[in-house]
Amino acid sequence: SVSQYAARRHRVAYWETEGLSIDPMFLGLRSIITVVSVRDPIRRVLSMYWYEHVGWHDGILHDPAGLRTLRAWVDEWKDDSPWKRDFARRNPGNVYVEVQNYFTKALAGWNAAGAAAAVDAAALSRARAALERFDAIFVVERATWPNHTALLRR
C-alpha cells in the first residue's frame, strides 16, 4: 500500500490493524503520529455487504446463487447467531466482518481469546481509553470538510 511504501521510504514503523482487535502493545507505541479511522457504523455495514458479500459472490466467484439479502446476511453475522459464534470461536481477535459494535470491539480487544463475549460497559471503557491514545481521529464521512483535515496538513 501507499502507506507501507511511505513508511519504508522514511524508515518508520507502520502498524495496521484493520479487521483485528487492537493489540494492546500497539497502544503503547510512541511514534511520529498515530491515527485511527472511524466511519458511520451503518454505512460501514452497508459497504461491507456490497464489497465483501456481493462483490465476492457476484464479482469473484460468479455465483449469484450464493447471494443473500442484506437482512439474511446481517442476521448471519449478528452476535447471537450460531454462525457468528462459531466463526468467532475459530477466529480469535477477528472483527473484519462485524455488524454490531465494530469500533468498540476493535478498540477494546474483543474476542482476543475466541470467547466472543457480549460487548459490555467494561469493553466500552476499554475502547474509550484506547481511542484517547491516538493522536488523531479521522472520520471518513468528514474527509472533505476543510477543518477536518487541517491538522493533518501541518
Backbone as CSV, one residue per row, in Angstrom:
resi,resn,N_x,N_y,N_z,CA_x,CA_y,CA_z,C_x,C_y,C_z
1,SER,0.835,-1.186,0.000,0.000,0.000,0.000,0.876,1.243,0.000
2,VAL,0.276,2.365,-0.293,0.992,3.635,-0.313,1.542,3.942,1.077
3,SER,0.751,3.665,2.114,1.196,3.930,3.485,2.415,3.093,3.839
4,GLN,2.388,1.825,3.463,3.525,0.950,3.755,4.767,1.412,2.999
5,TYR,4.606,1.818,1.754,5.724,2.322,0.960,6.326,3.566,1.613
6,ALA,5.452,4.497,2.014,5.929,5.738,2.642,6.664,5.430,3.940
7,ALA,6.166,4.486,4.706,6.826,4.120,5.961,8.221,3.553,5.697
8,ARG,8.335,2.662,4.709,9.651,2.099,4.366,10.595,3.200,3.885
9,ARG,10.085,4.073,3.039,10.908,5.149,2.477,11.468,6.060,3.565
10,HIS,10.661,6.319,4.583,11.090,7.217,5.660,11.608,6.467,6.887
11,ARG,11.747,5.156,6.733,12.294,4.297,7.791,11.574,4.460,9.123
12,VAL,10.245,4.396,9.054,9.444,4.434,10.275,8.581,3.183,10.348
13,ALA,8.228,2.802,11.551,7.379,1.623,11.736,5.966,1.914,11.241
14,TYR,5.348,0.929,10.635,3.983,1.056,10.140,3.178,-0.099,10.708
15,TRP,2.121,0.220,11.425,1.244,-0.801,12.006,-0.159,-0.590,11.464
16,GLU,-0.784,-1.652,11.050,-2.170,-1.595,10.584,-2.929,-2.712,11.280
17,THR,-4.125,-2.406,11.756,-4.884,-3.415,12.497,-6.270,-3.645,11.925
18,GLU,-6.499,-3.271,10.674,-7.836,-3.412,10.095,-8.333,-4.846,10.214
19,GLY,-9.546,-4.981,10.734,-10.178,-6.281,10.816,-9.776,-7.111,12.013
20,LEU,-8.890,-6.599,12.850,-8.456,-7.337,14.030,-8.693,-6.509,15.274
21,SER,-8.916,-7.166,16.381,-8.942,-6.457,17.658,-7.572,-5.837,17.851
22,ILE,-7.549,-4.646,18.375,-6.280,-3.949,18.512,-5.374,-4.660,19.520
23,ASP,-4.127,-4.768,19.173,-3.127,-5.359,20.056,-2.761,-4.302,21.089
24,PRO,-2.895,-4.600,22.391,-2.560,-3.604,23.416,-1.139,-3.046,23.263
25,MET,-0.219,-3.830,22.715,1.144,-3.357,22.503,1.160,-2.148,21.557
26,PHE,0.254,-2.161,20.582,0.157,-1.060,19.628,-0.114,0.255,20.343
27,LEU,-0.960,0.226,21.372,-1.326,1.447,22.082,-0.167,2.033,22.871
28,GLY,0.839,1.218,23.143,1.989,1.697,23.888,3.077,2.291,23.018
29,LEU,2.942,2.172,21.716,3.955,2.702,20.805,3.894,4.221,20.755
30,ARG,5.018,4.844,20.731,5.084,6.291,20.540,5.858,6.512,19.255
31,SER,5.241,7.118,18.304,5.900,7.351,17.024,5.634,8.793,16.601
32,ILE,5.768,9.048,15.347,5.551,10.403,14.844,4.091,10.799,15.062
33,ILE,3.179,9.948,14.637,1.752,10.228,14.794,0.977,8.911,14.697
34,THR,-0.062,8.807,15.496,-0.955,7.649,15.389,-2.335,8.158,15.010
35,VAL,-2.961,7.486,14.061,-4.262,7.902,13.541,-5.197,6.701,13.552
36,VAL,-6.415,6.929,13.966,-7.440,5.903,13.871,-8.520,6.449,12.940
37,SER,-8.998,5.596,12.070,-10.032,5.969,11.113,-11.346,5.331,11.541
38,VAL,-12.388,6.147,11.652,-13.719,5.636,12.002,-14.706,6.122,10.959
39,ARG,-15.844,5.456,10.905,-16.881,5.891,9.977,-18.242,5.552,10.532
40,ASP,-19.252,6.092,9.910,-20.617,5.830,10.332,-20.852,4.313,10.341
41,PRO,-21.314,3.749,11.452,-21.448,2.286,11.549,-22.415,1.675,10.529
42,ILE,-23.497,2.362,10.228,-24.460,1.832,9.253,-23.842,1.828,7.860
43,ARG,-23.179,2.910,7.503,-22.512,2.966,6.194,-21.422,1.906,6.100
44,ARG,-20.729,1.653,7.198,-19.693,0.623,7.200,-20.296,-0.748,6.921
45,VAL,-21.416,-1.067,7.558,-22.072,-2.371,7.347,-22.570,-2.490,5.914
46,LEU,-23.193,-1.443,5.395,-23.674,-1.492,4.005,-22.509,-1.668,3.036
47,SER,-21.426,-0.962,3.269,-20.243,-1.094,2.430,-19.687,-2.514,2.501
48,MET,-19.622,-3.047,3.707,-19.117,-4.409,3.892,-19.996,-5.408,3.142
49,TYR,-21.299,-5.245,3.201,-22.217,-6.143,2.498,-21.939,-6.117,0.992
50,TRP,-21.875,-4.923,0.419,-21.672,-4.825,-1.021,-20.267,-5.230,-1.440
51,TYR,-19.273,-4.853,-0.667,-17.891,-5.149,-1.039,-17.515,-6.602,-0.762
52,GLU,-17.771,-7.061,0.453,-17.332,-8.403,0.842,-18.291,-9.504,0.427
53,HIS,-19.586,-9.277,0.544,-20.536,-10.347,0.228,-20.922,-10.349,-1.254
54,VAL,-21.539,-9.271,-1.696,-21.984,-9.223,-3.095,-20.775,-9.256,-4.032
55,GLY,-19.749,-8.469,-3.736,-18.550,-8.456,-4.583,-17.882,-9.818,-4.668
56,TRP,-17.873,-10.556,-3.568,-17.260,-11.884,-3.548,-18.063,-12.876,-4.383
57,HIS,-19.355,-12.981,-4.087,-20.168,-13.985,-4.783,-20.420,-13.636,-6.242
58,ASP,-20.685,-12.370,-6.521,-21.012,-11.981,-7.882,-19.761,-11.683,-8.710
59,GLY,-18.832,-10.908,-8.144,-17.671,-10.470,-8.912,-16.514,-11.443,-8.964
60,ILE,-16.280,-12.191,-7.894,-15.139,-13.103,-7.837,-15.551,-14.538,-8.199
61,LEU,-16.550,-15.051,-7.475,-16.975,-16.440,-7.721,-17.911,-16.582,-8.915
62,HIS,-18.519,-15.480,-9.336,-19.539,-15.516,-10.401,-20.623,-16.534,-10.058
63,ASP,-21.068,-16.464,-8.809,-22.063,-17.397,-8.284,-23.201,-16.625,-7.637
64,PRO,-24.110,-16.062,-8.447,-25.210,-15.283,-7.864,-26.128,-16.121,-6.975
65,ALA,-26.089,-17.424,-7.107,-26.918,-18.281,-6.248,-26.465,-18.196,-4.787
66,GLY,-25.218,-17.807,-4.564,-24.705,-17.693,-3.203,-25.057,-16.378,-2.522
67,LEU,-25.662,-15.467,-3.271,-26.020,-14.166,-2.704,-27.187,-14.284,-1.732
68,ARG,-27.090,-13.524,-0.627,-28.184,-13.448,0.333,-28.656,-12.003,0.397
69,THR,-29.879,-11.818,0.833,-30.370,-10.460,1.014,-29.580,-9.797,2.129
70,LEU,-29.633,-8.483,2.168,-28.954,-7.748,3.228,-29.434,-8.222,4.598
71,ARG,-30.743,-8.394,4.759,-31.279,-8.836,6.045,-30.737,-10.213,6.428
72,ALA,-30.712,-11.151,5.495,-30.212,-12.502,5.798,-28.720,-12.457,6.142
73,TRP,-27.962,-11.650,5.423,-26.526,-11.534,5.686,-26.268,-10.938,7.065
74,VAL,-26.992,-9.860,7.399,-26.839,-9.234,8.717,-27.237,-10.212,9.811
75,ASP,-28.346,-10.911,9.619,-28.786,-11.891,10.627,-27.721,-12.964,10.857
76,GLU,-27.038,-13.361,9.795,-25.986,-14.371,9.915,-24.804,-13.866,10.731
77,TRP,-24.491,-12.575,10.609,-23.316,-12.008,11.271,-23.618,-11.340,12.608
78,LYS,-24.886,-11.325,13.046,-25.196,-10.750,14.361,-24.578,-11.612,15.458
79,ASP,-24.279,-10.979,16.575,-23.564,-11.643,17.665,-24.252,-12.898,18.185
80,ASP,-25.576,-12.937,18.150,-26.272,-14.081,18.742,-26.555,-15.219,17.753
81,SER,-26.028,-15.121,16.543,-26.292,-16.189,15.574,-25.317,-17.353,15.772
82,PRO,-25.762,-18.568,15.516,-24.850,-19.724,15.621,-23.635,-19.582,14.702
83,TRP,-23.857,-19.074,13.483,-22.751,-18.889,12.532,-21.687,-17.972,13.122
84,LYS,-22.122,-16.827,13.665,-21.190,-15.843,14.209,-20.441,-16.403,15.417
85,ARG,-21.140,-17.084,16.312,-20.468,-17.656,17.489,-19.400,-18.652,17.061
86,ASP,-19.713,-19.492,16.077,-18.740,-20.469,15.593,-17.559,-19.772,14.912
87,PHE,-17.845,-18.764,14.089,-16.788,-18.019,13.405,-15.863,-17.349,14.426
88,ALA,-16.442,-16.714,15.435,-15.640,-16.017,16.456,-14.760,-17.004,17.225
89,ARG,-15.290,-18.168,17.508,-14.507,-19.182,18.229,-13.320,-19.654,17.383
90,ARG,-13.542,-19.798,16.066,-12.483,-20.280,15.183,-11.490,-19.192,14.766
91,ASN,-11.865,-17.917,14.962,-11.041,-16.792,14.505,-10.873,-15.750,15.605
92,PRO,-10.147,-16.075,16.660,-9.977,-15.126,17.770,-9.404,-13.788,17.297
93,GLY,-9.989,-12.719,17.813,-9.489,-11.386,17.501,-9.945,-10.818,16.170
94,ASN,-10.617,-11.610,15.347,-11.044,-11.131,14.040,-12.360,-10.368,14.173
95,VAL,-12.365,-9.119,13.718,-13.584,-8.319,13.738,-13.862,-7.721,12.352
96,TYR,-13.266,-8.281,11.332,-13.376,-7.699,9.993,-14.827,-7.639,9.518
97,VAL,-15.525,-8.767,9.503,-16.938,-8.769,9.126,-17.725,-8.676,10.428
98,GLU,-18.026,-7.459,10.807,-18.671,-7.207,12.095,-19.819,-6.247,11.872
99,VAL,-21.029,-6.644,12.258,-22.196,-5.795,12.027,-22.708,-5.128,13.297
100,GLN,-22.163,-5.462,14.440,-22.584,-4.849,15.696,-21.359,-4.370,16.476
101,ASN,-21.343,-3.101,16.811,-20.310,-2.532,17.685,-18.882,-2.728,17.182
102,TYR,-18.674,-2.587,15.882,-17.357,-2.834,15.305,-16.250,-2.036,15.987
103,PHE,-16.425,-0.727,16.091,-15.340,0.106,16.615,-15.080,-0.174,18.088
104,THR,-16.120,-0.410,18.854,-15.931,-0.766,20.262,-15.151,-2.070,20.351
105,LYS,-15.545,-3.054,19.568,-14.864,-4.354,19.593,-13.412,-4.241,19.140
106,ALA,-13.185,-3.526,18.060,-11.819,-3.409,17.538,-10.906,-2.694,18.531
107,LEU,-11.400,-1.649,19.165,-10.584,-0.866,20.087,-10.445,-1.501,21.469
108,ALA,-11.396,-2.349,21.840,-11.388,-2.943,23.182,-10.650,-4.276,23.242
109,GLY,-10.191,-4.781,22.098,-9.519,-6.084,22.097,-10.499,-7.230,22.205
110,TRP,-11.698,-7.051,21.677,-12.776,-8.027,21.766,-12.378,-9.367,21.144
111,ASN,-12.797,-10.416,21.773,-12.643,-11.779,21.264,-11.194,-12.208,21.071
112,ALA,-10.293,-11.612,21.793,-8.883,-11.982,21.650,-8.656,-13.457,21.956
113,ALA,-9.478,-14.016,22.839,-9.313,-15.421,23.220,-10.310,-16.333,22.515
114,GLY,-11.136,-15.786,21.641,-12.108,-16.605,20.920,-13.370,-16.901,21.698
115,ALA,-13.635,-16.157,22.769,-14.812,-16.414,23.592,-16.038,-15.656,23.097
116,ALA,-15.841,-14.574,22.365,-16.922,-13.779,21.777,-17.948,-13.345,22.809
117,ALA,-17.488,-12.838,23.925,-18.403,-12.354,24.959,-19.148,-11.125,24.462
118,ALA,-20.301,-10.877,25.054,-21.092,-9.705,24.689,-20.316,-8.430,25.013
119,VAL,-20.562,-7.402,24.226,-19.944,-6.107,24.497,-20.666,-5.503,25.697
120,ASP,-19.896,-5.161,26.712,-20.479,-4.621,27.935,-19.852,-3.274,28.266
121,ALA,-20.204,-2.721,29.421,-19.688,-1.409,29.835,-18.172,-1.424,29.962
122,ALA,-17.605,-2.541,30.416,-16.144,-2.634,30.551,-15.471,-2.556,29.181
123,ALA,-16.053,-3.209,28.172,-15.497,-3.147,26.816,-15.584,-1.721,26.275
124,LEU,-16.691,-1.048,26.544,-16.844,0.333,26.097,-15.794,1.223,26.772
125,SER,-15.531,1.011,28.040,-14.499,1.777,28.754,-13.117,1.529,28.162
126,ARG,-12.815,0.261,27.835,-11.518,-0.059,27.219,-11.391,0.613,25.854
127,ALA,-12.478,0.615,25.085,-12.453,1.245,23.759,-12.229,2.749,23.885
128,ARG,-12.906,3.380,24.836,-12.720,4.823,25.042,-11.283,5.132,25.444
129,ALA,-10.740,4.330,26.333,-9.354,4.538,26.778,-8.388,4.364,25.606
130,ALA,-8.645,3.384,24.758,-7.789,3.159,23.590,-7.885,4.333,22.629
131,LEU,-9.082,4.825,22.408,-9.288,5.942,21.494,-8.519,7.180,21.948
132,GLU,-8.433,7.382,23.239,-7.715,8.538,23.778,-6.205,8.462,23.533
133,ARG,-5.686,7.286,23.214,-4.246,7.121,22.984,-3.817,7.574,21.586
134,PHE,-4.769,7.763,20.680,-4.437,8.162,19.310,-4.218,9.665,19.224
135,ASP,-3.308,10.070,18.335,-3.033,11.486,18.118,-4.136,12.157,17.307
136,ALA,-4.748,11.414,16.393,-5.800,11.979,15.544,-6.865,10.922,15.288
137,ILE,-8.095,11.401,15.190,-9.220,10.544,14.840,-9.744,11.048,13.503
138,PHE,-9.669,10.210,12.494,-10.110,10.567,11.149,-11.496,9.986,10.939
139,VAL,-12.501,10.840,10.717,-13.877,10.411,10.484,-14.109,10.436,8.976
140,VAL,-14.310,9.271,8.386,-14.398,9.138,6.926,-15.429,10.081,6.325
141,GLU,-16.612,10.155,6.909,-17.669,10.994,6.346,-17.340,12.482,6.404
142,ARG,-16.338,12.862,7.169,-15.947,14.273,7.270,-14.669,14.567,6.486
143,ALA,-14.225,13.645,5.686,-12.941,13.784,4.987,-12.880,15.007,4.091
144,THR,-13.986,15.445,3.556,-13.963,16.593,2.649,-14.188,17.915,3.377
145,TRP,-14.443,17.874,4.670,-14.607,19.116,5.429,-13.244,19.786,5.567
146,PRO,-13.117,21.048,5.180,-11.808,21.709,5.242,-11.162,21.671,6.629
147,ASN,-11.930,21.863,7.666,-11.329,21.899,9.003,-11.009,20.506,9.555
148,HIS,-11.551,19.470,8.947,-11.309,18.115,9.450,-9.893,17.644,9.163
149,THR,-9.362,18.022,8.037,-8.026,17.565,7.668,-6.947,18.629,7.879
150,ALA,-7.323,19.782,8.393,-6.364,20.888,8.571,-5.166,20.463,9.419
151,LEU,-5.401,19.752,10.509,-4.295,19.345,11.365,-3.356,18.366,10.673
152,LEU,-3.903,17.531,9.793,-3.057,16.554,9.106,-2.184,17.203,8.046
153,ARG,-2.521,18.387,7.599,-1.722,19.077,6.570,-0.536,19.821,7.161
154,ARG,-0.479,19.967,8.475,0.617,20.718,9.110,1.896,19.947,9.108
